[in-house]
């Protein structure tokens, strides 16, 4: 932790110094304090640490802002310069500082992701996980479910193959668990015809799920915990296929214990569904009472994610996507528990019902214990190699001659809202993480889906939903641009006030406020409508970023996957042109040529930034910008005719 803190501190200081060398000379020196804000920031971080130092930087920048008239002993009076130049220059500096910090944070996030994958891939090449290695590393603190014993490495297996309309599964009779799961409706990648392999038992990468019953003849005897059985198929088959005229597929595995206990594991599959019902039955035909419990686990290698499952390493955009574990109990609807959380503190929580899951961006694997018994949800972090989340029930006594059935559901598939909601587990749909504004994203997705049902093209659906939303928000847009236009019209009067009272800032401020009141103009009028619209735009952003429906979804021409970047960068360039047009049309108070050049540079930077955005998101921004241009023209043209003057930028 200390090394990480030092690294982040050095990075922030390096970014500030980069600002001092590159951007600050272009903007010119207009800081209102004897020690510039950037140098003050470096000193604060070194003296107070990262969090407190950044807080002090923010306070200093706010105090340095030209509209802050609070007296300060370190304040410099630039009476030899024009007040309007200071106002414009300082406002632009604060804007550029904010943009610079945002881009720096995103670049840091990207470097961290890239560094992680390089590190994990190298570690994977060094480590060849074998049974002997795992067994030699078993810790006394490992919970009784002994996850290591359930990780499959053997190449010689007695396998049952199951094929439905959505699955191709391989089930190992030793333990009766699914080792490999292929999703037939999702390709590995666009250039391959191979289905996506979600569960994986290869040596390079382990992503597995298992469930089983444990038995004890004595409450204090834990020797038989997690004993795996070699099951036999009661139909003596090694392959099952869901027939076209059937909606379900069912088969049963059975194991006869010499002590008089019969274990049964029944699989039930449904057409066009990604949940699998797995019923465990234990029949006590012995002369003694036994104690049993059911447990289920999801295990994943920490290192080496297959390319189809990992997020795009080239992405440098902010997203709410989360990879790790999650759970839901009868007390908590949805709670994330990251791999880092597992490393520092194993989960141990009681629940009746609920579920546990491992999440990727577009896919999820989850255990849903259905039988109403008390379960313990737990996580395990094994030797820095494997992470697991699972459940296990309390021990239940089964007298001689009686049996007990446990019902579980296993979900293996994509994060599709309609499919996930069809399961009987409450709150499982929350694994589709739309961020803070999920309550807006979900109805927006419903609208997008409704449009797609008629259009059958996700790209066209994005265009139509963007048009609909921008039309609905037109009153807010009009209020925003009208306020900006009025501010533009007041500029000549504001300049006169600033020239007249350039040596008396307090009186200049008072006269400016009086002018605003007289002309009935709110200087924040252009910001408030924008703030109201921001949650909707962010909700759309996260909805388009995290919808599996856009994965490998074709639009037209060269766009074959709306979830990845434009391979020829045509859409980002078009978007950059639309942003330039918006800038040209918008009324502005910027008259300095240097500032105008900087604005152009920033537009270019944003265009480059968008090169790695998913095509679906860039398409949304293009359409939104085009609508903005049209609305700007309508609003400004109407105001120009009404006031008989040109309010566009000069």
KARAQUI-V184030 format. One record per pair of residues at least 24 apart in sequence whose C-alpha atoms are under 7 Angstrom apart, sorted by the first residue. I is the first residue (numbers start at 1). J is the second residue. D is the distance in Angstrom with one decimal. If there is no record, write none. Layout:
{{I;J;D} {I;J;D}}
This chain:
{{9;50;6.5} {13;42;5.9} {27;93;6.8} {30;86;6.9} {30;90;7.0} {31;64;6.8} {32;64;5.6} {32;75;5.3} {32;76;5.0} {33;74;5.2} {33;75;4.8} {33;76;5.7} {34;74;5.6} {34;75;6.8} {34;76;6.7} {37;61;6.6} {65;90;6.6} {66;90;6.7} {79;503;6.2} {82;502;6.9} {83;498;6.0} {83;502;5.9} {84;495;6.7} {84;498;6.3} {88;590;6.8} {106;316;6.1} {106;317;6.8} {106;318;7.0} {107;316;6.7} {110;316;5.5} {114;313;6.3} {120;303;4.8} {120;304;5.8} {121;303;6.6} {121;304;5.3} {124;204;6.9} {124;303;6.1} {124;304;6.2} {129;203;6.7} {144;225;6.6} {145;225;6.8} {145;226;5.7} {146;226;6.9} {152;201;6.3} {153;203;6.5} {159;238;6.7} {160;238;4.4} {160;239;5.5} {161;238;6.2} {161;239;4.7} {161;240;6.3} {162;239;5.8} {162;240;4.8} {162;241;5.9} {163;240;6.3} {163;241;4.8} {163;242;6.3} {164;241;6.0} {164;242;4.9} {165;271;6.4} {165;272;6.4} {166;272;6.3} {173;230;5.7} {173;231;5.1} {173;232;6.7} {174;228;6.8} {174;229;5.8} {174;230;4.3} {174;231;6.1} {175;228;5.1} {175;229;5.2} {175;230;6.0} {175;231;6.8} {176;231;6.3} {177;210;5.3} {177;211;6.9} {178;209;6.6} {178;210;6.9} {179;208;6.0} {188;308;5.8} {189;308;6.4} {190;552;6.8} {205;301;6.0} {205;304;6.2} {205;305;6.9} {206;300;5.4} {206;301;5.1} {207;299;5.6} {207;300;4.3} {207;301;6.4} {208;298;5.9} {208;299;5.2} {208;300;6.5} {209;297;5.7} {209;298;4.5} {209;299;6.2} {210;296;5.6} {210;297;5.5} {210;298;6.8} {211;295;5.5} {211;296;4.0} {211;297;6.4} {212;294;5.9} {212;295;5.8} {212;296;6.6} {213;292;6.6} {213;293;5.7} {213;294;4.6} {213;295;6.5} {214;292;5.3} {214;293;5.5} {214;294;6.5} {215;290;6.5} {215;291;5.5} {215;292;4.5} {215;293;6.9} {216;290;5.7} {216;291;5.0} {216;292;6.4} {217;289;6.6} {217;290;4.7} {217;291;6.1} {229;255;6.8} {230;255;6.7} {231;255;4.9} {247;271;5.0} {259;286;6.5} {260;284;6.5} {260;285;5.1} {260;286;4.6} {261;285;5.7} {261;286;6.4} {273;419;6.8} {274;411;5.8} {274;412;5.7} {274;413;5.6} {275;409;6.4} {275;410;5.5} {275;411;4.3} {275;412;6.4} {276;409;5.5} {276;410;5.1} {276;411;6.3} {277;408;6.0} {277;409;4.5} {277;410;6.4} {278;407;6.2} {278;408;5.3} {278;409;5.9} {279;405;6.9} {279;406;5.8} {279;407;4.5} {279;408;6.1} {280;405;5.7} {280;406;5.1} {280;407;6.3} {281;404;5.7} {281;405;4.3} {281;406;6.3} {282;403;5.5} {282;404;5.5} {282;405;6.6} {283;402;6.1} {283;403;4.1} {283;404;6.7} {284;398;6.9} {284;400;5.5} {284;401;5.5} {284;402;5.6} {284;403;5.7} {285;400;6.0} {285;401;5.0} {286;400;5.7} {287;400;5.4} {288;399;6.9} {288;400;5.6} {289;397;6.8} {289;398;5.7} {289;399;4.3} {289;400;5.4} {290;397;5.8} {290;398;5.4} {290;399;6.6} {291;395;5.8} {291;396;5.3} {291;397;4.5} {291;398;6.1} {292;395;5.2} {292;396;5.3} {292;397;6.5} {293;392;6.9} {293;393;5.4} {293;394;6.0} {293;395;4.9} {293;396;6.2} {294;392;5.7} {294;393;5.6} {295;391;5.5} {295;392;4.0} {295;393;6.4} {296;367;7.0} {296;390;5.4} {296;391;5.4} {296;392;6.5} {297;388;6.6} {297;389;5.8} {297;390;4.0} {297;391;6.5} {298;388;5.4} {298;389;5.5} {298;390;6.0} {299;386;6.7} {299;387;5.7} {299;388;4.4} {299;389;6.9} {300;386;5.6} {300;387;5.4} {300;388;6.4} {301;385;5.8} {301;386;4.5} {301;387;6.4} {302;385;5.3} {302;386;5.4} {302;387;6.5} {303;385;6.9} {311;361;7.0} {314;612;6.7} {315;612;5.5} {315;613;6.7} {316;612;6.7} {317;613;6.6} {319;542;6.6} {320;434;6.7} {320;435;5.4} {320;542;6.7} {321;361;5.9} {321;433;6.8} {321;546;6.8} {322;360;6.8} {322;361;6.4} {323;359;5.3} {323;360;4.8} {323;361;6.5} {324;358;5.8} {324;359;5.4} {325;357;5.6} {325;358;4.4} {325;359;5.9} {325;389;7.0} {326;356;6.0} {326;357;5.3} {326;358;6.4} {327;355;5.5} {327;356;4.3} {327;357;6.1} {328;354;4.9} {328;355;5.3} {328;356;6.6} {329;353;6.5} {329;354;4.4} {329;355;6.8} {330;354;6.2} {333;427;6.1} {334;427;6.9} {334;430;6.7} {342;379;6.4} {342;380;6.5} {342;381;5.9} {343;381;5.6} {346;378;6.8} {346;379;5.2} {346;380;5.9} {347;377;7.0} {347;378;4.7} {347;379;5.0} {348;376;6.4} {348;377;5.6} {348;378;4.6} {349;376;5.5} {349;377;5.2} {349;378;6.7} {350;374;6.8} {350;375;5.6} {350;376;4.5} {350;377;6.2} {351;375;5.3} {351;376;6.3} {354;425;6.8} {356;389;6.8} {356;390;6.2} {361;546;6.8} {362;414;5.8} {362;415;5.7} {362;546;6.9} {362;548;5.2} {363;413;5.6} {363;414;4.2} {363;415;5.4} {364;412;6.3} {364;413;5.8} {364;414;6.1} {364;415;6.5} {365;411;5.4} {365;412;4.6} {365;413;6.6} {366;410;5.8} {366;411;5.0} {366;412;6.8} {367;409;6.1} {367;410;4.9} {367;411;6.6} {368;408;5.6} {368;409;4.9} {368;410;6.2} {368;425;6.8} {369;407;6.6} {369;408;4.5} {369;409;6.5} {370;407;5.4} {370;408;5.2} {371;406;5.6} {371;407;5.4} {414;548;6.9} {415;548;6.4} {416;548;6.9} {434;542;5.5} {434;543;5.8} {434;546;6.9} {435;542;6.8} {437;535;6.7} {437;539;5.4} {438;539;6.7} {440;536;6.9} {440;539;5.9} {441;539;4.8} {441;540;6.1} {441;543;5.5} {445;543;6.8} {457;555;6.5} {458;550;7.0} {458;553;6.8} {458;555;6.6} {459;555;4.9} {459;616;6.7} {462;620;6.3} {463;620;6.5} {463;623;6.4} {466;620;6.6} {466;623;6.8} {466;624;6.4} {476;529;5.3} {477;529;6.8} {478;635;6.6} {479;529;6.8} {480;525;6.3} {480;526;4.2} {480;527;6.9} {480;529;5.6} {480;530;6.9} {481;526;6.5} {483;525;5.4} {483;526;5.2} {484;526;5.6} {484;587;6.7} {485;587;6.1} {485;647;6.1} {486;521;7.0} {488;587;6.1} {488;588;6.4} {488;589;6.6} {488;647;6.5} {489;647;6.5} {541;617;6.8} {544;616;6.9} {544;617;6.4} {562;614;6.1} {562;615;4.7} {562;616;4.6} {563;614;4.9} {563;615;6.2} {563;616;6.2} {564;614;4.3} {564;615;5.8} {565;611;6.8} {565;612;5.2} {565;613;5.4} {565;614;4.4} {565;615;5.1} {566;615;5.5} {569;611;6.0} {571;618;6.5} {571;619;6.9} {572;607;6.0} {572;610;5.8} {572;611;5.5} {572;618;6.4} {573;607;6.6} {575;621;6.9} {575;622;5.0} {576;603;6.9} {576;607;5.1} {578;622;6.9} {578;625;5.9} {578;626;6.5} {579;625;6.7} {582;629;5.8} {584;649;6.7} {585;648;6.0} {585;649;6.4} {586;648;6.2} {586;649;6.2} {587;647;6.3} {587;648;4.8} {587;649;4.6} {588;649;5.7}}
